Amino acid sequence: MQADKVSDTPVEFVVEYLLKAKEIVENNANIPAELRDNLQKALDIASGLDGYLEQMSSQESEPLAELYRKSVSHDWNKVHEEGKTLFRLPVTCITGQVEGQVLKMLVHMSKAKRVLEIGMFTGYGALSMAEALPENGQLIACELEPYLKDFAQPIFDKSPHGKKITVKIGPAMDTLKVGYPTISTCQQSLELLNMSCSASNFYYLIILFKKKSSTILQELAATGEQFDMVFIDADKQNYINYYKFLLDHNLLRIDGVICVDNTLFKGRVYLKDSADDIGKALRDFNQFVTNDPRVEQVIVPLRDGLTIIRRVPYTPQANTQSTAIYDEVFRGVQGKQVLDRLRLDGKVAYVTGAGQGIGRAFAHALGEAGAKVAIIDMDKGKAENVAHELTLKGISSMAVAADISKPEDVQKMIDDIVSKWGTIHIACNNAGINKNSASEDTSLEEWDQTFNVNLRGTFMCCQAAGRVMLKQGYGKIINTASMASLIVPHPQKQLSYNTSKAGVVKLTQTLGTEWIDRGVRVNCISPGIVDTPLIHSESLEPLVQRWLSDIPAGRLAQVTDLQAAVVYLASDASDYMTGHNLVIEGGQSLW
């Protein structure tokens, strides 16, 4: 620890006291060597901790590093004396690398899309969290000091993530009970805040007094805003009021996370002889959270303490009356909320024709939802490439080369998957071909080839996978049909394709009714015209504008438009659906 550094965290105080103890020991020749050694070991452990955490944590981005350098080199005392800030802001309040990386990690882990920060200071924590938000994510930072927004904004503008941050200036809550802004009222309020009675401070307080009565949190609550994560690092004596407001007004969603900084406050929250007002307020806050049945929490001894609080789903409390009907609608099927019911964790899936296009998109979707995915394609290289993509995303996968028009390939495909993963829960029979020719010119060779893959191959896959599923009493089969099963797409001529896909729908309906009472659901997806490289080939490109004129949505389907459907049909959320043809075509079949 630097000689001129002021201790601010429990560990820093421990180091300070150990250094003082070491000085005493060194000046006393009668101290036993064993005590000296143990004292030095304790000092080494305590003094080396913070530095080691910094070395072993992910390094900050350049915008964060620049913001930190700007923050620590700034003369905050001078800024306050010049009347630019309401408070005298201590440099110890600045969030550092390790704290920033923890906040960033929590945003990632909670999969937060919307974050609320109460108390921004120089914006290091806000930018750290913004870096973990998705592109459409948003962070709203509540800050009382206009100066701090101007201080941080140039760095936010340099970062590709700064656009996610919106800084709202003003009081987060009514922290002072204020009325008409008299000199007496201002003096009392300044004394409460331990602030000098300077002209600039009077000016700021009068602005606060004259602000409309609704504060930032009240405005957010009034518009029904909800956040996935809230970070509180503001006036510590008001922590309990921020916390109560967030939960009482549902600003935090179920399973949302609140992170509260400085909750160990120099160790004063647990030192019995501490009479510090802030320490007492934080001790009361910690105890209140501990006793609150709406949440579960843990204090992490990072720097000056970080409390992580999760809002838990509601459960009825003994001796309480409520009109709520605590059934599966309320608590979720098997205790799972609706999005959790779409998860495929632990499931084994395969996708045929997964080397490209729709099949590749299906494979990624099923894997992202938690399934292990076998990539089936005639082209082993393409299958391996997609399997590699899934591996890079942390998804278990395998590549299998198979021609689904050949019964021996189909059976080997099933056997290989069962041999590796023990079973099959989800069969996504997507492989298909399309050949265009006028009906009078359609050859038996074209007809047979199309039916061998599109209908006969799909049937063989359904049958082979179905035998595994029927034996275990559970399975989801999803076949890829086509909008061509409902209408005759034009102006292209594709008799064999249209007829084969109509057969896929009837195959799906028949199996769906036969097997549902044995635990196997069979459904199909009928995409419209999907924007793939084939569509932009020389032979089909002239047809695109004609197709677009027939589609109410005004565009072709993207493979990503189909991903949620395959996850839904593969999940427990669709257990009551079978034999259904799920049409996704931008409204084209309606015209």
N, C-alpha and C positions, 0 to 999 in steps of 0.2 A: 504494500500500500504506500502511496506517495506520502512524504512527510507532511505536506501542507494540505492533504486531503481531509475533509471533515467527514467523520463517520456518520453514516445515514442508515445502514442496514444492520440487522443482528450480527451477521458475520463480520462486518467491518468493526463493530463495537467489540466483538470477541477478539479480533486481531489487535485492536487498540489496547485492550486490557492485558492481553498476553505480552505485548511489547513493554508495557509498564512493569508487568511482573518480571519480565526478563531483565529489565534494567535494575530492578531491585535485587534480583538474584546475582547479577554480575558484580554488584557492589557489596556482596556479602560472601566472604570466603567460607563461611560455615555451612552453606547450603549443600546438601548431599549431591553427588554427581548424578545419581539416579533421578532426582527431582529435576535437575538441570536438563537432563536428556529428555525426560517426558515433557517438560515445558517446551523445549525446542520442537519436538515432534508435533505437539498440539499446535504450535505457531505455524509450522510448515504446512500442516493440513489445512488450517483455517485461511492462511494468507494465499495459498496456492489455488484455492477453489475457484474464485471468480475468473482468474486468468485462464485456468484450464477450460472452464465452461465456454469462454469466448473462443478459444482455439478449436474446440471440438464441435462448436455450433456452425451451421452454414453461414458463410460470409454474406454480408449485406450487399445489396445492389449499389451501383455508383450513385444514383440519386439519393438513396438513404445515407450513404457515406458522406455525400456533400451536405445533406441536411444536418447530419450530426456535427460535422466540422463547423458549419455555420452557427449551430446552436451553442456549442461549448465555447466558441470564441467571441460570442456576442456579449456586450457589456449591458447586462440586464439591469444592474443598479442605475446606470446612467439613463437608460431608457425610462425607468420609473421616475427618476428625479426630474426628467424633462417633461413629465406628465403624459407620456405616451401610453402608459399602462396603468390600469387601476390598481393592480397588485404588484408588489415587489417579488418578481418571479425568481426562485432559486434555481441554479444550474443543476442541482441534484434531482430536480423533477424531470429531467430529460430522459426519455426512454432510450435505452442502449441496444446494442446489437442482440444480446441474448434475449432480452425481453421482447424485442421486435420480432425475433424469429419464433419465439413461443406464441405470440399473438398470431403470427402468420400461419403457424402450424395448426392452431386451434380453428382458424377459419377454414383451412383445408379439411380438417378432421370432421368438423360439423357440417361441411358442405354448404356453408353459409352463402347466400346470395345478397342478403341485405344486412348491413351492420350499422349499429348506432354507437357513436362514441360520445360520452359525456365528459367533456374536458379534453381539449385537443393539445394544448400547449404548443410546441413548435411543429407538430404534425408528423413526427417520426413514427409514432404508433399507428396513426391513420394510414400513412403510406405503406407501412409494413403489412397491414391487414388488406389494403386495397390490392397489393401485389398478388394476394391469394384468391381474390374474388374472380369469378368468371367475367368474360367480356361485358356481359349485360348486368353485372353486379353493381351495387350502389352502397356507398358508405356516407352516412350523414353525421357530421361532426358538430356538436354543440360547443360553442366557445363564447365566453363572455367578453374577451378582449379583441376588439377590431384589429389591433396592431398585429396580433398573432396570425390572423388570416392573411394579411399583407406580407408577413414574414415568410409564411410557408408556401404561398401560392406560386412564386417563381420556380420553386423546386418541383411542386406538383405538375406544373406545366411542362417541365423537362422530362418527366416520367411518362411512359406509355400508359401507366395505371392511374395517373393523377386525375384523368377525366371522370373516374368513378367516384371521386370525393366531392361532396357538397358541404361547404362550411356554412352553418347558420349562426349568426351572431346574436347574442342576447342571453338572458337567464334561462337555464334549462327548466328551472322550477322557481316558485316563489320562495326563495330562501330567507327573505326578510319580510316581516309583517310590517308593511309600510302603508302610510296614508298620505296626507297632504305633505308635500316636500318642504317642510320648514327647516330652518337651520338646526333647531333642537333635534328634530328627527334624524337629520343627516349626521349630526355629531354622535348621537347614540348608535346609529348603524355603523359608523366608522370605528367607534370604540369596540363594537361587537366583532368587527373584522380585524381588529388590531392594526388599523391603518392610521396614517397621519391625517390631520385635518387640513390638508393642502387644498388650494383652490381647484386643482385638477381633479382630485378625488371627489370634492363636492360636485363638480361638473358631471362626472361619470354617474354618481349616485342619483342625481336629479334626473338624468336621462333614464335610469332604471325605474325610478318612481313614476315617471310620466309615460312609460311604455304601456301599451294596451295590456289589459289584465292577463290575456292568454300567453303563457310561456311556450317555449319550443315543444316541450313534452306534451303540454295540453293541446297544442295545435296538431301534433302527430296523432294523439289519441282521438281527437275529434274527427279526423279523417279516416280512422280505422286502420292506421298503419301498423304493421307487425314486422319484427326483426328476428333474424335467425341467431344473431349474436349481439350482445351489448357489452361495451367496455367502459367501465367507470373509473375515472382518475381525475376527480374534481375536488370540491371542498369536502373534506373527509367527515366533518360533523354532520353533513347532509346525506351521507351514503344511505342511511336507513330510509330516508324519505324518497330518494331516487328509486331504491329497490322496491318499496311498497307501491309506488306509482306505476312502475313498469309491470308488476304482476297484477295489481288491482285493475289496471286498465287494459290488460291483454296486449301490451306492446311487445311482449316476448311470446313467440309461438310455442306450442307444446314441443318438448324436446329441444327448445332453444337454450342457448348458453349465455350466462352473464359472467364476465370476468371483472373482478374488482381488485384494483391495485392498492398496494401499501397496507394490507390488512394485518400485517405483523407489526407495523409502525415502530421500528427501532427496538422491538421486543417489549414495548411498554404495555401491550395488550395482555401479556401474561405475567409480567413482573408484579408481584404482590405489593411492593412498596411504591408503585408508580401512581402518582396523583395527577398526571398529565390529562388535560381536558380532552385533547384529541385522542389520546390513547384510550381513555374511558369511553368515548363515543364509538370508537372502532371495536372495543371489547363488547359493547352493547349490540353493535351491528352484527358481529360474528355470532353472538349468542342468539340473536333474533333469527338469523338465517338457519342456524342449527336446529332451532325449534319449529321451523316452518314446514308443515307436512307437504307443501306444494312443490318442494324442491329437494334435491340431494346435492351435496357440496363437498369440496375438499380444499384445504389451504395448502398451496405448494410453496415451500420456503425458498422461492426464487427472489433474490435481492431482498426487498422489504415486504415480501409476502404477496402472493397472487391467489385470490379465492376464485375457484371455478365452480359455478353454480349451474345445475341443469334443472329446467322445469320438467317435472315428471307428469305423466298422464294422471288424470283425476281418478281417485278411488274413494268410495264412500267411507266416511269416518264414523266411528261408533258414537252414538248419542247425538247425531246431527240429523236434522230433517231437511229433505230436499224433494222437489217435485221431479227431479231428473229420473228417467227410466234407465236403470243401469243394465242394459241388455247388449247384444252383439253390435247393434247399430252405434251405441254409445262407446263401448270399450273396444270394438273391433272384433272381427272373427278370429278366434283363438288368441285374442289379445293383440292382434296386429291391426294397425291403422292401414288405410287403403293403399298408400304407397308401399308399405312394407309387404302387402299381399302380392305386389307385382314383382317382388324379388325372386330370383331363381337360384339362390345359394344352395350349393350341394347337388344341384340337378346336372344330369348328363344329357347333352344335346348333340345332334348332328344336323348339318345342312348340306344338301346336295346342290351341285352347281354353285359352290361357294367360292370358286376361284376368282370371281369378278361380279360386277353388277349387283343385282338384287340379293343374290346369295351371300356375297361378301358383306353387304350391309346387314343382313339378317344375322350372320355369324358374329359380327361386332356387337350388335344389339343384345343378343342372348348372352354373350360373354360379359358385357358391361353390367348386365342384370344379375350376374353371379354364377352362370352356368359354365361347366366345362364344355368345350365345343370341338367336335370332330369336323374338319373341313374336308368335304368330299368333292372331287372334281376329276374329270377324265384326264386333265393335264396335271400331272404330279407337281410340276414346277409351280404352277399357279396356286395349287393347294398349299404347298409349303410356304409360299410367300405370304399368304393370308394367315396361316398358322403362326408365322414369325411375327406378323403385325400384332396378333393377339398376345403373343408372349411378351412383346415389348410393353404392352399395357398391363401386364401382370395377370393375364388370363390363361388358364390351363387349356392347352389345345393339342390336337394331333392332326396330321395330314394323311389322307387316304386317297389313293388313285382308284377310281371305279367308273365303269360304264354301266349306268343303271338299266340299260336295255338288255343286259346280260344277267340272267338269274344267278350264275355263279359269282359274279362280281358283287351283286347285292348281298348275298348271303355272307360272303367273305367280309364285306364292309361291316355288317352287323356283328359278326364274330370278332373282328378286330377291336371294335369299340367295347364290346362286353368283356373281352379278354383284358383290355387295359383298365377299364373303369368299372367293371362289374355289372353294369346295367345300362339301360337307356330310358330316360324319362321323357325326352322331347325329340320327336322326329319331324324335321322340317324338309319336306320333299319339294324342292324348288327347281331342280334341273329341268330344262325344257329346250326345245328348238322350234324355229319358225321358218317356213319356206313359203314364198309367195309365187302363186301361179293362178291363172284363170282356171275355173272349175273344169271347163272342157279340156284343158291341157294338163290337169293334175294326173301324174302317173301313179300307178300302184306302188312303185318304188318310193316316191315321195310320201304317199299316204302311209305306207307301212313304216317308213323310217320315222315319220312324225308321231304316229301312234305308239311305236315301240318305246320311244323315250317319254312322251308326254302323258300317255295314259297307261300303257302296259308297264312301263318302268315305275310310274307312281304307284300303281297297284302292287307291284312286287315289293316296293319299299314299305308300303303300308302293311302288307301282310307279314313281312319278315320282322319289322319293328313291332307290329301288333302282337305277334306271338310272345315276344319278350314282355311286353307291357301287360297283356292279359294274364300272364303267369304271375306277375307281381301285383296285379290289381290296380295299377295306376299307369297313366300315360297321356301325353298330349301329342296328337299328330296334326301338323299344319301343312296343308298342300298349297302350292301356288297354282291357282287357276288363272283367269284373265277376265277383263271386261268383255272380251270376245265371247265369253260364255253367255252374256246377256244380250248383246247387240251384235250387229255385223259391222265391224269397223270398216271405214272406207276412206279413200278410194282404193287402197291396196286390196288385193284379192288373195285370200289365205284360207281356203276351204278346209284343208286338213287341220290347220292350227285351230280354227274356230271350233270345229267339231270335236277335236281331241280335248280342248279345254272345257267344253260343255260336258264331256264325259267325266272330267276330273271333278266337276261340281256334283254330278250324280253319284260318282264313286264316294265322294266325301259324305254326302247325305245318307247314303246307304250304310256305310261303315259307322257313321256317327250314331245312327239309331240302333244298330245291332250291338255296339260295344259299350254304350254309356253305362248300362247297368252292371258292367264288369269293370268299371273304373277308368275306361279309356274314352277320351273325347277326341273327335275328329272334326276339324273345321278347315276352311280354306280362305285364302286371301285372293281377291281378284283386282290386281292393279290395272290402272289405265295405261296410257302410253308413257313409258318411263324414259327420262332423258339419260341415255347411255351412249357411249361412243358409236354403237351401231346405228343409232338414230341419225347421226350426223355423217353417215357414210354417203358416198356419191349417189347411190341409188335411192336413198330415202330422204335426203336433205330437201328435195323439192316438195315433199309432202308435209313438211313440218308446219308451214303456214296454214295449210288446209286443216290440219288437225287442231291447231290453236283456235281456229274459228269455230270449232265444234265443242270447245271445252269452256264451260262457264267460268272456271277458275282463271282462265287466260294464260295458263302456262302448262308445260309438261310436268309430270310427277318427277320428283327427285327420289333416289333410293332411300334417302333419310326420311321421306314422308311415310314410308312403310314400316319403319323400325319399331315404333311404339305398338303397332298392331300385332306384330309377331311376338313381342314380349307379353302383351296382354293375353293372347291365345295360349301361350306357353305357361302362363302362371296360374296359381290357384284362384285368382280373381275371376277367371272365366269358367269356373267349374260347372256352371249351369248352362253353358253354351255348347251345343254339339250339332253337327250337320249344317253349320251356318256358312254362308258365302259372304265374307266381309269385303264389300266393294269400296275401293279407294281410287277414284278416277276423276276427282275435281268436278263432278257433276256431268261428265260427258254422256253417260247412259240415260240422262234425263231429257236430253234434247233429241 
